[in-house]
Structures are given as structure tokens and as C-alpha cells.
Amino acid sequence: MTHTQVLVVGGGAVGMLLAAELGHHGVCTIVLEAEPRTVDRPKAGTLHARTAQGLARRGHLAVPVATEDLLGRGRAEGFHFAGAPGLVITAPATEPAPVLGRSQAELERGFEHRARERGVDVLREHRVTDIVQGPDAVHVSAQGPGGVRRFTAEYVVGADGARSTVRELVGFPSDSRPATVSAGLGLVRLPDPDSVPYGWHRTPRGWTIAGVNPYGHSRFITIDFRGPHPDRHSPLTLDELRREAERIVGHRVPMTDPRFLSRFSDFARLVRNYRQGRVLLAGDAAHIHFAVGGQGLNLGLQDALNLSWKLAHTLADTAGKGLLDTYDAERRPAAQRVIDNTRAQLALMRPDPGLDPLRDLVAELLEIDSVNTRLGHMISAQETVYPARTGRGSRWEGRFLPNLPLTTADGPTDLTRLLLPGRPLLLLLGEAGRAHGEQGAAWAHVVRTVSATPARPLPWDAVLVRPDGYIAWAPDGDSLAGTLGDWFGEPLRRT
């Protein structure tokens, strides 16, 4: 019997990021992963703005120090909405690029390396077969290379994907929407690249999406709107993908040498609560949706960034009442938002000529800057605002704090670097902010307090920032001491 504080089931990008963050906080963590090694698959490959910003604040993305000359400036990247061009995703110039190309496998390897460096035990070729919750621990059995192994953990996190064993064994209730389309994905060679329409291409018979590589394997997707496949779990064959491509495009599309083939659909599912007792879910185990806009991976990585610090504080007994329950309260609405916007995009993508006026209208609306920005922030999760913990919260509470150039006693720095230790940050801004430091002193064992001068005036003289970059307190809300108690429990009593 092996005991650990947290057992993470699933070693994909979400599970490995969660494990790396728990390891950073000194939490004894074990990862159980069924695969013997990271598998390169042509799946998600886009990091959107809010994910990149969160990863930068946790040290997983290197970014230059923000400077005053970058304030008020932005970065922009062209993207698509429902397969059509015209969407522009923007982010402040003090942050990483608003769209970054990173393969899921590359992220998984990087997070696993960091997790192992931080003492996390990663056990591959281990498949969970049983989970039993007790009042103080969770008992897990797994089939490994040497036979059945048994574990006890104070908490278990299921990050084991859309077909989650953890979700099924524990019995998380969920709401789902049946599939209405059938889609195929292949990493194949295209002997005649000019026979394939590049990028997103709609015909009266469906869509093809082609990332053409004339010198190697190309990523090729077909979407059939005639209905779901009768057996969505059956293996996709090269002949089926080729026939479907030729049906949609209307002419021969030669394909050879498949390295990867898979089918997917618009089946959607969202569990009704991300937590049952001592078992929690993250990533695709909790939510799945139609894969458009690269939002699924980002949603899961943001789950991990949200959950990790809350779980660490819960285990360290420095969590306020109900802190762990805020994970569901904050992340479940974010998942619902993605499910809804991907359904809306799919509706626009249906190859029905009767929808052309609607598509034309959406294209016109995208030419309005405020509309474009709104949709871009939705796709990139920069619109996310978490609910206040109490009715007395600041109007800033739950908002993400953009990176700020700051000057401390140690010299120029920025908000991103001050958050790298992974602790809540009480930022005292200028002389007026120092008075708030006295209230925060009783939580010095939890909260890092830094006096700094901002490059430009800010709306407050102090602000409490969570480890994931969201604001927990500003002076227009509840007292600082009250907020610290809500989030991080009782103050440290001095003797």
C-alpha cells in the first residue's frame, strides 16, 4: 500500500501541469498514467491568451520583463470564428503573444519534466481499476506492469480524459448533448497537395480542414453534417477518411501512409459538480465539446492552474472554509461558456445555403471592433471573471490583473515575476498602500507582501492577487482581514 497526499489519474498535459504545480507547493503527489510514454498526436496545438498569461505567472512560459513603454499597447493575432477568417485575438503588449503554437505532447513533456524535478512520482503503464472513498482518504487500485498496486490518497484528481475511469467509477452525474455530426482526423501524406483546399474549406457537403505539409505528413480533418457515425468508437480507416474527403471536396484526394487516425463529433458533456468528496475532476474528464477554436486544452490547463493552489492550501491547513468548493463554482461556468460558444460556431458552420445570410451578418459584425474584441476575448478566455466569494466583495474581485511594470526596493520588476513563488501576493502601491500591510501581517505565513511603485497610477493603493493571477481583494470591498480569513483561514496567532 502506497500513501500520498494527492493521486493524479491521467498524465496528459492537464494532469502533468497539476502535478508540477502541486510539486512546487511541496505536496506529495503521484501520477498514474496508462500510456508507457508521451504520444505525439495531431491534436490541440494552440495556447490562447489567458492560458499563456497564467502559465507565464507560474514560470512555465518565459516572457520579458514588462516595461512602461509597453503599457497601453497591444498585440494582435488573426484567428477564425466558425471556420471563417476575420476574428482578431488581442492581448496587452506586457503579456505573451495572444496565440501561441504549442503541441499537446510538447506541453506534456515539459510539465512532466518539471513535475519530476519537484519530486512527483510518475508511474506509467498504470490503469486504475477501482476507487473507494472513505471519510479521510481515497483508496485506489491500479493494474501496473508488476500486477495490481494499491494506493491511499487524501485527494484524487481525475485528469484522465473524455473516457475518464475516475468519473465513471465514482459516478459523477453529468449533462450531455448527443452528437449530430461525424468528423475524422488524420495525419497523412498528401501526394498531390494541390488537390486539397488549404485551411478551412466549406462545400455544400461539409467541411475539410487541411494543414498541408508538402514535404511530410499533413493534418487533415473532415466534418460530415449528415449525422453522427453509428459507432463513434470504431477505428477510423484511411479509406474512410479518403472517401469522405473526396465526397466533400468533389474530386480525388490521394492519401497515403497514415501516422494517426481518429474520429470525433460534437458530443458535449459537463459534469454537474467538479468535486465529490475527496475526488475532483479536471480537463476533458469534466467537460468535452466540439473541437473548434482550440479551446478544450486551454480550458483544462486553466482548471489545473485554478485547482492546484487551492488543493495545496487545503492540505497545508491554510485554506478558508469552502476554498476547495470555489474550484467548481469558478471553473464549471467557464466550461459551460465554451460548450455554448462551440455549439454556436457549429451552427454557423452547417453547410445549409439558408444560413448564408446569417454567416454574412456575422462577418459584418466582426468588422466592428468592439464585437470582434468581445468574441476574441471569449475564445481566448480573457472575458473570464470569477464570482465574488461574498456579497461585500470588491467590484474588481475575480478579474484577472494584467501584467504591470513595477519598481520595488530590489529594482524594476513586474507582476508576473512577483507571482512566480506561487503565493498569494499583497501588493502595496506607494506610501498610501503601506497601511494595508498591517492587516495582512497576521497572514505572513501564507501571503507574500511586497511594496512597489507602479509605472502609472492605478485605481487602488493596494491589491491582493491570487497565485493564478486573479484579484481576491481591492479596497472598495470587504476588509482585507475579512477577505484573508475567507480565503486562507485563521490568522497566525503570535505568542
C-alpha positions in Angstrom: 0.0 0.0 0.0 1.4 3.4 -1.1 0.2 6.6 0.6 0.3 10.0 -1.0 -1.4 13.3 -0.4 -2.7 13.7 -4.0 -3.1 11.0 -6.6 -3.5 12.4 -10.1 -5.0 9.9 -12.5 -4.0 10.8 -16.1 -0.7 12.1 -17.2 -1.7 14.3 -20.2 -0.9 18.0 -20.3 -3.6 18.8 -17.7 -2.6 16.1 -15.2 1.1 16.8 -15.6 0.6 20.6 -15.1 -1.4 19.9 -12.0 1.2 17.6 -10.7 4.0 20.1 -11.4 2.2 22.8 -9.6 1.4 20.6 -6.6 5.1 19.6 -6.5 6.0 23.2 -6.5 3.9 23.6 -3.3 5.6 20.6 -1.7 2.6 18.4 -1.9 3.4 14.7 -2.1 2.0 13.7 -5.4 1.8 10.5 -7.6 0.6 10.5 -11.2 -0.8 7.3 -12.7 -0.8 7.2 -16.5 -1.9 4.3 -18.7 0.5 5.1 -21.6 4.1 4.0 -21.5 5.3 7.3 -23.0 4.0 10.6 -24.3 2.3 10.0 -27.7 2.7 12.6 -30.4 -0.8 13.1 -31.8 -2.1 15.9 -34.1 -4.5 17.2 -31.5 -4.7 20.6 -29.8 -1.8 22.9 -30.6 -2.9 26.3 -29.6 -2.3 28.2 -26.4 -4.8 31.1 -26.1 -4.1 34.4 -24.3 -5.4 33.7 -20.8 -3.7 30.3 -20.7 -0.4 31.8 -21.8 -0.8 34.6 -19.2 -1.5 32.1 -16.4 1.4 29.8 -17.4 3.8 32.8 -17.5 2.8 33.7 -14.0 3.7 30.2 -12.9 7.0 30.2 -14.7 6.1 27.7 -17.4 6.5 30.4 -20.2 9.4 32.7 -20.3 8.5 36.3 -21.1 10.5 39.6 -21.0 10.0 42.0 -18.1 7.2 44.4 -18.7 8.2 48.0 -19.2 6.3 51.3 -19.1 6.6 51.9 -22.8 4.5 48.7 -23.4 1.6 49.9 -21.3 -1.4 50.9 -23.4 -0.1 48.9 -26.4 -1.4 45.6 -27.6 -0.6 42.5 -29.6 -2.9 41.0 -32.2 -3.2 37.7 -34.0 -5.6 36.7 -36.7 -7.8 33.8 -35.9 -11.1 32.4 -37.1 -14.7 32.1 -35.9 -16.8 29.2 -37.0 -14.1 28.4 -39.6 -14.3 31.9 -41.2 -11.5 34.4 -41.1 -11.9 37.9 -39.6 -11.5 37.3 -35.9 -8.6 39.1 -34.2 -7.4 38.0 -30.8 -5.7 40.7 -28.8 -3.8 40.9 -25.6 -1.7 43.6 -23.7 1.8 44.0 -25.0 3.0 43.3 -21.5 1.8 39.7 -21.8 2.8 36.8 -24.0 1.5 36.7 -27.6 -2.3 36.2 -27.7 -2.0 32.9 -29.7 1.0 30.6 -29.3 1.6 27.3 -31.1 2.4 24.5 -28.7 1.6 20.9 -29.3 -0.1 19.0 -26.6 2.7 16.4 -26.5 5.3 19.2 -26.1 3.4 20.7 -23.2 3.0 17.3 -21.6 6.7 16.5 -21.8 7.7 19.9 -20.3 5.2 19.7 -17.4 6.3 16.1 -16.7 9.9 17.1 -16.6 9.1 19.9 -14.2 6.9 17.6 -12.1 9.7 15.0 -11.7 12.2 17.7 -10.8 9.8 18.7 -8.0 9.6 15.3 -6.5 6.4 14.0 -8.2 6.4 10.2 -8.8 5.1 9.5 -12.3 4.0 5.8 -12.7 3.4 4.9 -16.3 1.5 1.9 -17.6 -0.8 2.0 -14.6 -4.6 1.8 -15.3 -7.0 2.5 -12.4 -9.4 -0.4 -11.8 -11.2 0.6 -8.6 -11.8 3.7 -6.4 -13.3 3.6 -2.9 -13.9 6.8 -0.9 -13.5 6.8 2.9 -14.1 9.6 5.3 -10.4 10.6 5.5 -8.9 9.0 2.4 -9.5 7.6 -1.1 -8.4 4.0 -1.8 -7.3 3.3 -5.4 -6.3 0.1 -7.1 -4.4 0.1 -10.4 -3.1 -2.5 -12.7 0.6 -2.0 -13.4 3.4 -3.8 -15.1 4.1 -5.8 -11.9 0.4 -6.5 -11.1 -2.2 -4.8 -9.0 -0.9 -1.9 -6.9 -3.0 -0.2 -4.1 -2.8 3.5 -3.1 -4.3 5.7 -0.5 -4.6 9.4 -1.1 -6.0 12.3 0.8 -7.4 13.6 -2.5 -7.7 12.1 -6.0 -7.9 14.2 -9.2 -9.2 12.6 -12.3 -7.5 14.2 -15.3 -7.9 11.0 -17.4 -9.7 12.4 -20.4 -13.0 12.2 -22.1 -13.5 8.5 -21.3 -12.4 9.1 -17.7 -12.3 6.0 -15.5 -12.4 8.2 -12.4 -15.6 9.9 -13.5 -17.3 6.5 -14.2 -16.1 4.7 -11.1 -17.0 7.5 -8.7 -20.3 8.1 -10.5 -20.1 11.9 -11.3 -23.5 12.9 -12.7 -23.4 14.9 -15.9 -25.5 16.6 -18.5 -24.8 15.7 -22.1 -25.9 16.6 -25.7 -25.8 13.8 -28.3 -23.6 14.0 -31.4 -25.1 15.5 -34.5 -22.0 15.4 -36.8 -19.2 12.9 -37.6 -15.7 14.1 -38.0 -12.4 12.4 -39.0 -8.8 13.4 -38.3 -5.8 12.0 -39.9 -2.0 12.7 -40.0 -1.4 11.5 -43.6 0.8 12.1 -46.6 -0.9 14.0 -49.5 0.9 13.0 -52.7 -0.9 15.8 -54.6 -1.0 18.8 -52.2 -2.7 21.0 -54.8 -5.7 18.7 -54.8 -6.5 19.8 -51.3 -8.1 23.2 -50.4 -5.8 24.8 -47.8 -7.1 25.7 -44.4 -10.8 25.8 -43.5 -12.9 24.9 -46.5 -16.7 24.6 -46.7 -18.7 23.0 -49.5 -22.4 22.1 -49.8 -21.4 18.7 -48.5 -19.4 19.5 -45.4 -16.0 20.9 -44.3 -12.4 20.0 -44.8 -9.6 21.5 -42.7 -6.1 21.0 -44.0 -2.8 21.9 -42.6 -0.8 21.0 -45.7 2.8 20.0 -45.5 4.1 19.2 -49.0 7.3 17.6 -47.6 5.8 15.4 -44.9 2.6 14.4 -43.1 -0.3 16.8 -43.2 -3.1 17.3 -40.7 -6.4 16.6 -42.4 -9.9 16.8 -41.0 -13.4 16.1 -42.5 -16.7 17.1 -40.9 -19.9 15.4 -42.1 -23.1 17.1 -41.1 -25.4 14.4 -42.2 -25.5 12.9 -38.7 -23.3 11.1 -36.2 -21.4 8.0 -37.0 -23.3 4.9 -36.0 -20.3 3.7 -33.9 -18.2 6.7 -32.9 -15.7 4.4 -31.0 -14.9 2.3 -34.1 -11.4 2.9 -35.6 -11.2 5.4 -38.5 -9.6 3.9 -41.6 -7.5 5.6 -44.3 -10.0 4.5 -46.9 -12.9 6.1 -44.9 -11.1 9.4 -44.5 -10.2 9.4 -48.2 -13.7 8.7 -49.3 -15.1 11.3 -47.0 -12.6 13.9 -48.2 -13.5 13.1 -51.9 -17.2 13.3 -51.2 -16.9 16.7 -49.5 -14.4 18.3 -51.9 -15.9 16.7 -55.0 -12.8 15.2 -56.6 -10.0 12.7 -55.9 -7.8 13.4 -52.8 -4.9 10.9 -52.8 -3.7 10.0 -49.3 -1.1 7.5 -48.1 1.0 6.5 -45.1 -1.3 7.4 -42.1 0.6 8.0 -38.9 -2.5 8.8 -36.9 -6.3 8.4 -37.5 -9.1 9.2 -35.2 -12.8 10.2 -35.3 -14.6 12.8 -33.2 -18.0 14.5 -33.0 -19.9 17.4 -31.4 -21.0 15.2 -28.4 -20.9 17.5 -25.3 -20.8 16.7 -21.7 -20.4 18.7 -18.5 -20.4 17.1 -15.0 -22.8 18.7 -12.5 -20.1 19.2 -9.9 -16.3 19.0 -10.3 -16.0 17.6 -6.8 -17.4 14.6 -5.0 -15.9 14.4 -1.5 -12.2 13.8 -1.9 -12.3 13.2 -5.6 -12.2 16.0 -8.2 -12.1 16.2 -12.0 -10.1 18.4 -14.4 -9.9 18.8 -18.1 -11.8 16.5 -20.5 -12.8 14.3 -17.6 -15.1 17.1 -16.5 -16.1 18.7 -19.8 -16.0 17.9 -23.6 -17.3 19.8 -26.6 -16.9 20.2 -30.3 -13.3 20.9 -31.1 -13.3 24.3 -32.7 -11.1 27.2 -31.8 -8.6 25.1 -29.8 -10.4 25.9 -26.6 -10.5 22.4 -24.9 -6.8 22.1 -24.0 -6.8 25.7 -22.7 -9.9 25.1 -20.6 -8.2 22.1 -19.0 -4.9 23.9 -18.3 -6.8 26.7 -16.6 -8.6 24.1 -14.5 -5.2 22.9 -13.3 -3.9 26.4 -12.6 -7.1 27.1 -10.6 -7.2 23.8 -8.6 -3.5 23.3 -7.8 -3.1 26.2 -5.3 -6.4 25.6 -3.6 -5.7 22.0 -3.1 -2.2 22.8 -1.8 -3.7 25.3 0.8 -6.3 22.8 1.8 -3.7 20.2 2.5 -1.5 22.7 4.4 -4.5 23.7 6.5 -4.2 27.3 5.3 -7.5 27.3 3.4 -10.6 29.3 4.4 -13.9 27.5 4.7 -15.1 26.2 1.4 -12.0 27.2 -0.6 -11.9 23.9 -2.4 -15.5 24.3 -3.4 -14.7 27.5 -5.3 -13.0 25.3 -7.9 -16.3 24.1 -9.1 -18.0 27.5 -8.7 -15.4 29.2 -10.8 -14.5 26.6 -13.4 -17.8 24.9 -14.2 -19.3 28.2 -15.7 -16.2 28.7 -17.8 -16.7 25.2 -19.3 -20.4 25.9 -19.9 -19.3 29.0 -21.8 -17.0 27.1 -24.0 -19.7 24.4 -24.7 -22.1 27.1 -25.6 -19.8 29.0 -27.9 -18.6 25.9 -29.8 -22.3 24.9 -30.3 -22.9 28.4 -31.7 -19.9 28.1 -34.0 -21.0 24.7 -35.3 -24.5 26.0 -36.0 -22.9 28.7 -38.3 -20.7 26.0 -39.9 -23.6 23.8 -41.1 -23.5 23.8 -45.0 -27.0 24.9 -45.4 -27.4 27.7 -48.0 -30.2 29.1 -45.9 -27.6 30.0 -43.3 -25.7 32.2 -45.8 -27.4 35.4 -44.7 -26.6 34.7 -41.1 -23.0 34.0 -42.0 -22.8 37.2 -43.9 -24.3 39.1 -40.9 -21.7 37.6 -38.5 -18.9 38.6 -41.0 -20.2 42.2 -41.0 -20.4 42.2 -37.2 -16.8 41.0 -37.0 -15.8 44.3 -38.7 -17.0 46.2 -35.7 -14.0 46.5 -33.3 -16.0 46.1 -30.1 -17.7 43.0 -31.4 -14.5 41.5 -32.7 -12.8 42.1 -29.4 -15.7 40.6 -27.4 -15.6 37.4 -29.4 -11.8 37.3 -29.3 -11.9 37.6 -25.6 -14.5 34.9 -25.4 -12.4 32.4 -27.4 -9.2 33.2 -25.5 -11.0 33.2 -22.1 -9.9 36.8 -21.4 -13.5 37.6 -20.6 -13.4 35.3 -17.6 -14.5 36.9 -14.3 -14.9 34.7 -11.3 -17.8 35.3 -8.8 -17.1 37.2 -5.6 -16.9 34.9 -2.5 -19.2 37.2 -0.5 -21.8 39.9 -1.3 -19.4 42.5 0.1 -16.6 41.8 -2.5 -14.8 44.5 -4.4 -16.0 45.2 -8.0 -12.5 44.2 -9.0 -12.7 40.8 -7.3 -12.5 37.8 -9.7 -11.0 39.9 -12.5 -7.6 39.0 -14.0 -4.9 41.5 -13.2 -2.9 42.4 -16.3 0.9 42.4 -16.0 2.2 45.6 -14.5 5.6 47.2 -14.6 6.7 47.8 -11.0 9.6 49.1 -9.1 10.4 47.5 -5.7 13.3 48.0 -3.3 15.2 45.4 -5.4 14.7 47.4 -8.6 12.4 47.1 -11.7 10.2 44.1 -12.0 6.6 43.2 -12.9 3.6 41.5 -11.6 4.3 38.2 -13.4 7.7 37.8 -11.7 6.3 38.7 -8.3 3.8 35.8 -8.7 6.4 33.2 -9.6 6.8 31.9 -6.0 3.2 30.7 -6.2 2.0 32.5 -3.1 -0.9 34.9 -2.8 0.5 38.4 -3.3 -0.5 41.5 -1.3 0.8 44.4 -3.4 1.2 47.7 -1.5 1.3 50.5 -4.0 3.1 53.7 -2.9 3.1 55.3 0.5 -0.7 55.1 0.8 -0.7 51.4 0.5 1.5 50.7 3.4 -1.3 51.0 5.9 -2.9 47.8 4.5 0.3 45.9 5.3 -0.6 45.9 9.0 -3.8 44.0 8.3 -2.0 41.4 6.2 0.8 40.9 8.7 -1.1 38.1 10.6 -1.2 36.1 7.3 2.5 36.5 6.6 2.9 32.7 6.8 0.6 32.4 3.7 0.7 35.8 1.9 3.7 37.5 0.3 3.6 41.2 0.9 5.5 43.5 -1.5 5.7 47.3 -1.5 6.0 48.6 -5.0 5.6 51.7 -7.2 3.6 51.2 -10.4 4.8 52.7 -13.6 1.5 54.5 -13.9 -1.3 55.3 -11.4 -3.7 52.5 -10.6 -7.3 52.6 -9.3 -6.2 51.4 -5.8 -3.4 51.7 -3.3 -3.3 48.0 -2.6 -4.5 44.8 -4.1 -4.5 41.1 -3.2 -3.7 38.8 -6.1 -4.3 35.1 -6.1 -1.5 32.7 -7.3 -3.3 32.3 -10.6 -3.3 36.0 -11.3 -6.9 36.9 -10.4 -7.8 39.6 -7.9 -9.0 38.4 -4.5 -9.4 41.8 -2.8 -9.2 45.6 -3.5 -10.0 48.4 -1.0 -13.6 49.1 -2.3 -14.8 45.8 -0.9 -14.8 43.9 2.4 -11.9 44.5 4.8 -8.6 43.0 3.9 -8.5 40.9 7.1 -12.0 39.6 6.4 -11.0 38.6 2.9 -7.8 36.9 4.0 -9.8 34.9 6.5 -12.3 33.9 3.9 -9.6 32.7 1.5 -6.9 31.5 3.9 -8.4 30.7 7.2 -7.4 31.9 10.7 -4.5 34.4 11.1 -1.4 33.1 12.7 -1.6 33.8 16.5 1.5 35.3 17.9 2.6 34.1 21.4 
